[in-house]
Amino acid sequence: MTHRTKTTFLLALLLLWSASPLVDSVARAADLPTPVMESIPVLGSTAPIPTSIGLTTALSGILNRPAFGTSGVWVGDPGTGATLFDANATTPLMPASALKLLTAATALRTLTPTKRIATRVVVEGATVTLIGGGDAMLASTGVGPTLETLASRVASQIQAVPVTLNYDTSLFRGRTLGPGWSQAFPAAGVAAPVQALMVDQGRAKVGGKARVQDPAAHAAQLFAKALRAKGIKIVAVAQAEASPTATEIARVESVPVQQLVHHMLTDSDNDLAEALAHLSGVVVKGTGSFASGAAAMQATAVALGLPTAGIALFDGSGLSNKDRVSAQALGKILMLAAQGSIGGIAPALAIAGFTGTLADRFTSVAQKSAAGFVRAKTGTLNGVVNLVGIVPDLDGRVLVFSVLTNGISSIERTRVSVDQIATKLRACGCAN
C-alpha cells in the first residue's frame, strides 16, 4: 500500500468514527458526551504523533496500579507503522477472546471474505444424508439459512416413501472441546461442543444458554422432525458419512464470511470463532480440528509478519487457558487493519458505549469521553482482562493499542483500569 493510499484509508477511518455512533445507537446518544456527535478533526498524517515520553507520562500512573497483575501494553501509529509505547509487550500472555482478532484475520485470508458455508442434503436410494458444512449460525427456524427451509426443499425433491436419515459430520474430526477448556462450558452456555453440524448454536432450547452434548445428533433429530412435518416418513436416524455417489437435492448457505467475522468480533461469538478456525484448518490441512485450525492461525501470523516468539495456539475462540500471544502481536493485527491491509476487521470492532461487548462499558463519568471513539476487541477469562483496539487521540491521530492483563484478582477493578488506558489515549495530546 502506498503512503498516499494509506493516508486516504486513515482519513476514511476517522470519518467513520464521527458517523457510526449515530447509526448504531441514536437512543443512547443523549447520555454520551458532545464529541461523539461532532466530526473529529480529520488531520490524517499531518496530525502530530504522540511521543514515547508523552505516552509514558499519560499511562504510567495507571499501569503502576496493583490491579494490573502481569501485563503487556503496546501502542502503535498506523500512519507510520511505528511503535510508540511498549511495556512488556513482547511477553506471551493469555489472550482470551482477543485471540479472535487472529481468527478473523485467518478466516478472511484463508476462506476469503465472500465464501458462504453450505449445509447440504444428498440422496441415494432410500437414504437421505444431511451434511454439516461448519455453519455455526444455522438456525432451526426464522430468518436466514434454516433447517425449516432445507426440509421444505428436500420435501419438494423426493417422493413420499420411507427413508433413512443419516447425518454426516466428517468435515470436523477429533475432540469437540478444546484443549484447556472447562468441561462445564457447554452447560454454562459458554460454547457448544464443536461439530460440523449444529443448529441454534447447539442450544438445548432456542433462546436458552445451555448447550447439548452432541449438537450434530440434536440437529439431525430436529431435521427429522421438520421432514416428518412435510409428510416424509423417517424410519431411522443415524450418523454416517455420505456416499460419494449420492446426488445433492437441497442446500442452504450462510451469509458471506466477512459478515460472519463481523458478528464474531462485535459479539465475541465463541461458537462462530471455532467454526471459522476449523474451516480454515480444512483449507490448510484437509480436515477441521482444533489442531488444524491452530495451524492455519499460526500460518496467518507468519504470513502477516506478526511476532511469533512464544506464541501458543490451541483454539480459535481464546477460551483455552493454554493460548499465549503477545500484546504486540495482537496490536499489529489491528495496525494492519487500520492501514487497510486486512479488510473487514476494523469495522467489526465493538464500539465503546454502543455495541457488542463494549455496549455497557465506557459509560461512567470518568470514561464517557471515550464512548463512541474507542473501537476494540475484548477478552475476559478468570484472572484475565484484555482490550485491543483503535482510537483517535485528541489531535486526530489514529492510534492502535493492545492491553493484556493476566493473573488479576478482580475482573471489575482491572476492567476499569484497562478502559482508563483507552480513555487516556483518546484524551491524549501527547505529542509534547
C-alpha positions in Angstrom: 0.0 0.0 0.0 1.4 3.4 -1.0 1.8 6.2 1.6 -0.9 8.2 -0.2 -3.3 5.2 -0.2 -2.6 4.5 3.4 -3.3 8.1 4.4 -6.5 8.1 2.4 -7.6 5.0 4.3 -6.8 6.5 7.6 -8.8 9.6 6.7 -11.8 7.4 5.9 -11.4 5.6 9.2 -11.5 8.9 11.0 -14.7 9.9 9.2 -16.2 6.5 10.2 -15.8 7.4 13.9 -17.9 10.5 13.6 -20.7 8.8 11.8 -21.1 5.3 13.1 -22.3 6.0 16.7 -25.3 7.9 15.3 -26.2 4.9 13.2 -25.6 2.3 15.8 -27.5 3.7 18.7 -29.3 7.0 18.4 -31.2 6.3 21.6 -28.0 6.3 23.7 -26.5 9.5 22.2 -28.2 11.8 24.7 -26.3 10.1 27.5 -22.9 10.5 25.9 -20.6 13.5 25.6 -20.8 16.0 22.8 -17.7 14.9 20.9 -19.4 11.7 19.9 -22.0 13.8 18.0 -19.4 16.0 16.3 -16.9 15.5 13.5 -13.5 14.6 14.6 -10.8 16.8 13.0 -9.6 14.9 10.0 -5.9 15.6 10.1 -4.6 12.3 8.8 -0.8 12.1 8.6 -0.4 15.8 9.4 -1.6 15.3 12.9 1.2 15.4 15.5 2.5 12.0 16.5 2.5 11.2 20.2 5.9 10.8 21.7 7.0 7.9 23.9 7.7 10.3 26.7 4.2 11.8 26.3 2.5 8.4 26.4 4.6 7.2 29.3 3.6 10.3 31.3 -0.1 9.7 30.4 -0.2 6.0 31.1 2.4 5.2 33.8 0.1 6.2 36.7 -2.5 3.6 35.5 0.0 0.9 34.7 1.5 1.0 38.2 -1.8 0.1 39.8 -1.8 -3.3 41.6 -4.9 -4.3 39.6 -2.8 -5.0 36.5 -1.1 -8.2 37.6 1.2 -9.4 34.9 0.5 -7.1 31.9 1.7 -6.3 28.4 0.8 -2.9 26.8 1.6 -1.7 23.3 0.6 1.4 21.4 1.3 1.9 17.7 0.8 4.5 15.0 -0.8 3.1 11.8 0.2 6.2 9.9 3.9 5.5 10.2 3.9 1.9 11.4 6.0 2.9 14.4 5.8 1.6 17.9 5.1 4.5 20.3 4.8 2.7 23.6 6.0 -0.7 24.8 5.7 -2.1 28.3 6.4 -5.8 28.4 4.5 -6.0 25.0 6.5 -9.0 23.6 5.7 -11.3 26.5 3.2 -14.0 25.5 0.1 -13.9 27.7 -3.3 -15.4 27.7 -5.3 -13.5 25.1 -8.8 -14.8 26.0 -11.3 -13.6 23.4 -8.8 -11.0 21.9 -7.4 -14.1 20.1 -10.5 -13.7 17.8 -8.6 -11.0 16.0 -6.2 -13.6 14.7 -9.1 -16.0 14.0 -10.7 -13.2 12.0 -7.6 -12.5 10.0 -7.1 -16.2 9.4 -10.7 -16.7 8.1 -10.6 -13.7 5.9 -7.2 -14.7 4.4 -7.9 -18.5 4.2 -11.6 -18.8 3.4 -11.9 -15.4 1.6 -14.5 -12.7 2.6 -17.1 -13.8 0.1 -17.2 -17.5 0.8 -20.5 -18.9 2.1 -20.8 -22.0 4.2 -23.2 -24.6 2.8 -25.3 -27.2 4.7 -26.3 -29.8 2.1 -28.7 -32.7 1.7 -27.8 -35.6 -0.7 -29.8 -38.7 -1.6 -29.0 -42.2 -2.8 -31.8 -44.7 -3.0 -33.8 -44.5 0.2 -31.1 -42.8 2.2 -31.1 -39.1 2.7 -28.0 -37.6 4.3 -27.7 -34.2 6.0 -24.1 -33.0 5.6 -22.7 -30.5 8.0 -20.6 -27.8 6.4 -19.5 -26.0 9.6 -22.2 -23.3 9.6 -22.4 -22.3 13.3 -25.2 -19.8 12.5 -27.6 -22.4 11.1 -31.0 -22.0 12.8 -33.9 -24.3 13.2 -36.5 -21.6 12.1 -36.6 -17.9 11.4 -34.8 -15.7 9.0 -31.7 -16.8 7.1 -30.4 -20.4 6.5 -32.7 -22.7 8.5 -33.5 -26.4 8.8 -37.1 -25.5 8.1 -36.1 -24.1 4.7 -33.9 -27.1 4.0 -36.7 -29.5 4.9 -39.0 -27.7 2.5 -36.5 -28.0 -0.3 -35.9 -31.7 0.4 -39.7 -32.5 0.5 -40.1 -31.0 -2.9 -37.4 -33.2 -4.4 -38.2 -36.7 -3.0 -41.2 -39.0 -3.2 -43.3 -39.7 -0.1 -41.6 -43.0 0.6 -40.0 -44.2 3.8 -36.3 -43.0 4.1 -33.4 -43.4 6.4 -31.9 -40.1 7.5 -28.2 -40.1 8.0 -26.1 -37.1 9.2 -22.5 -36.6 8.2 -20.2 -34.6 10.5 -16.9 -35.8 8.9 -15.7 -32.3 7.9 -14.6 -31.8 11.5 -12.8 -34.5 13.4 -11.1 -35.1 16.7 -12.0 -33.7 20.1 -15.1 -31.4 20.4 -13.9 -29.4 23.4 -10.7 -27.5 23.1 -7.5 -28.1 25.0 -7.6 -26.1 28.2 -11.4 -25.8 28.1 -13.6 -26.4 31.1 -15.9 -29.4 30.8 -18.6 -27.1 32.2 -18.5 -24.7 29.2 -21.5 -26.3 27.3 -23.8 -26.5 30.2 -22.9 -23.0 31.2 -23.6 -21.7 27.7 -20.1 -20.5 27.1 -19.6 -22.7 23.9 -21.1 -25.8 22.4 -19.0 -28.9 21.6 -17.5 -28.1 18.1 -19.0 -30.2 15.3 -19.5 -29.6 11.6 -23.3 -29.8 12.1 -25.2 -27.8 14.7 -28.4 -25.8 14.8 -29.2 -22.8 17.0 -25.5 -23.0 18.1 -26.2 -26.2 19.9 -28.6 -24.8 22.3 -31.0 -27.2 24.1 -33.7 -24.6 23.7 -34.0 -21.7 21.3 -33.1 -18.6 23.3 -31.6 -20.6 26.1 -28.0 -20.7 27.2 -27.2 -24.4 27.9 -25.8 -26.4 25.0 -26.4 -30.0 24.3 -23.5 -32.5 24.5 -24.0 -33.7 20.9 -25.1 -30.8 18.6 -25.0 -32.9 15.4 -27.3 -35.5 16.8 -29.6 -32.8 18.1 -29.7 -31.1 14.7 -30.4 -34.4 13.0 -33.4 -35.0 15.2 -34.7 -31.5 14.6 -34.3 -32.1 10.9 -36.2 -35.4 11.1 -39.0 -33.6 12.9 -39.1 -31.0 10.2 -39.2 -33.6 7.4 -42.0 -35.5 9.1 -44.0 -32.3 9.3 -43.6 -32.1 5.5 -45.0 -35.6 5.1 -41.7 -37.5 4.8 -41.6 -40.8 6.7 -38.3 -41.3 8.6 -37.7 -44.9 9.5 -34.3 -44.3 11.2 -31.8 -41.6 12.1 -28.1 -42.5 12.2 -24.6 -40.9 11.9 -22.9 -41.9 8.7 -20.7 -40.4 6.0 -22.5 -39.6 2.8 -21.9 -41.8 -0.2 -19.6 -40.2 -2.7 -22.1 -41.1 -5.5 -25.1 -39.5 -3.7 -26.9 -36.7 -5.5 -27.4 -33.3 -3.9 -31.0 -32.3 -3.8 -31.0 -29.3 -1.5 -28.8 -26.8 0.3 -28.8 -23.6 2.4 -25.9 -21.2 2.7 -24.7 -18.8 5.3 -24.0 -15.1 4.8 -20.5 -14.4 3.5 -17.5 -15.0 5.8 -17.0 -11.2 6.1 -20.4 -10.9 7.8 -19.7 -13.9 10.0 -16.4 -12.3 11.1 -18.2 -9.0 11.8 -20.7 -10.8 14.1 -17.9 -12.9 15.7 -15.8 -9.8 16.6 -18.6 -7.5 17.7 -20.4 -10.0 20.0 -17.4 -12.2 20.7 -19.2 -15.3 19.5 -17.2 -18.4 20.6 -19.1 -21.0 18.5 -18.6 -19.0 15.4 -14.9 -18.4 16.2 -14.3 -22.2 16.5 -16.2 -22.9 13.3 -14.2 -20.4 11.3 -10.9 -21.7 12.8 -11.9 -25.3 12.0 -12.9 -24.3 8.4 -9.6 -22.6 8.0 -8.0 -25.8 9.1 -9.9 -27.7 6.4 -8.3 -25.4 3.8 -4.8 -25.7 5.3 -4.7 -29.3 6.5 -7.6 -31.1 4.7 -9.8 -31.6 7.8 -11.2 -29.4 10.5 -9.9 -29.8 14.1 -8.6 -27.7 16.9 -5.1 -28.6 15.8 -5.6 -27.8 12.1 -7.3 -24.5 13.0 -4.4 -23.6 15.2 -2.0 -24.4 12.3 -4.0 -22.1 10.0 -3.8 -19.3 12.5 -0.1 -19.9 13.0 0.4 -19.7 9.2 -1.5 -16.5 9.1 0.6 -14.9 11.9 3.7 -15.8 10.0 2.3 -14.5 6.6 1.3 -11.2 8.2 4.7 -10.7 9.8 3.5 -10.8 13.3 5.9 -11.5 16.2 5.5 -15.2 16.9 8.1 -15.9 19.6 6.4 -17.8 22.4 3.1 -18.0 20.6 0.9 -21.0 21.6 -2.4 -21.6 19.8 -4.9 -24.2 20.8 -8.3 -22.9 19.7 -10.0 -20.1 17.7 -12.1 -18.5 20.5 -9.4 -17.9 23.1 -11.3 -20.0 25.7 -8.2 -22.2 26.2 -6.1 -21.4 29.2 -3.2 -22.7 27.2 -3.3 -20.0 24.5 -0.4 -17.5 24.5 0.0 -14.4 22.3 1.8 -11.1 23.0 0.2 -7.7 23.2 2.4 -6.6 20.4 1.2 -9.4 18.0 -2.5 -8.6 18.6 -1.8 -4.9 18.3 -0.1 -5.4 15.0 -3.1 -7.2 13.6 -5.1 -4.0 14.2 -2.2 -1.9 12.8 -2.6 -3.8 9.5 -6.4 -3.5 9.7 -6.2 0.3 10.3 -3.8 0.6 7.4 -6.2 -1.2 5.1 -4.0 -4.3 4.6 -6.7 -6.5 6.2 -10.2 -5.6 5.3 -13.3 -6.4 7.4 -11.7 -6.2 10.9 -11.7 -2.6 11.8 -15.5 -2.0 11.1 -16.4 -5.1 13.1 -14.9 -4.0 16.3 -17.3 -3.2 19.1 -17.9 0.5 19.7 -17.4 1.8 23.3 -20.7 2.6 24.9 -22.7 1.4 21.9 -22.3 -2.1 20.5 -21.4 -5.7 21.3 -19.2 -6.5 24.2 -18.5 -2.8 24.8 -22.1 -1.7 24.9 -22.1 -1.3 28.7 -18.5 -0.1 29.0 -17.1 3.5 28.9 -20.4 4.7 30.4 -19.0 6.1 33.7 -18.4 9.8 34.2 -14.6 9.3 34.1 -14.7 7.3 30.8 -17.7 8.8 28.8 -15.3 11.0 26.8 -14.1 7.9 25.0 -17.5 6.4 24.3 -18.1 6.3 20.5 -14.5 6.8 19.8 -12.8 3.6 21.1 -13.3 0.5 18.9 -11.9 -2.7 20.3 -12.0 -6.4 20.9 -12.4 -7.5 24.5 -11.0 -10.6 26.2 -12.1 -11.9 29.6 -11.4 -15.2 31.4 -10.9 -15.9 35.1 -7.9 -13.8 36.0 -7.7 -12.2 32.6 -8.9 -8.8 31.3 -7.7 -7.7 27.8 -8.6 -4.9 25.4 -7.1 -4.4 21.9 -8.4 -1.5 19.8 -8.2 1.6 17.7 -8.9 5.2 18.9 -8.2 8.7 17.5 -6.4 10.9 20.0 -7.3 14.5 20.8 -5.2 15.7 17.9 -6.9 13.4 15.5 -4.1 10.9 15.2 -5.4 7.3 14.9 -3.7 5.0 17.4 -3.7 1.3 17.9 -3.5 0.0 21.5 -3.2 -3.5 23.0 -3.6 -4.2 26.7 -3.3 -7.7 28.1 -3.5 -8.4 31.8 -3.1 -11.8 33.4 -3.1 -13.1 37.0 -5.5 -10.4 38.2 -7.6 -10.7 41.4 -10.6 -8.5 40.4 -12.0 -8.5 36.9 -14.1 -5.4 37.6 -11.3 -3.4 39.1 -8.9 -4.3 36.3 -11.5 -3.6 33.6 -11.9 -0.1 34.9 -8.2 0.5 34.7 -7.9 -1.1 31.3 -10.7 1.1 30.0 -9.0 4.1 31.5 -5.9 3.5 29.3 -8.1 3.7 26.2 -9.7 6.8 27.7 -6.3 8.4 28.3 -5.3 7.7 24.7 -8.5 9.3 23.4 -7.8 12.4 25.6 -4.1 12.5 24.9 -2.4 15.4 23.2 0.8 13.5 23.8 3.0 14.9 21.1 5.0 17.0 23.5 
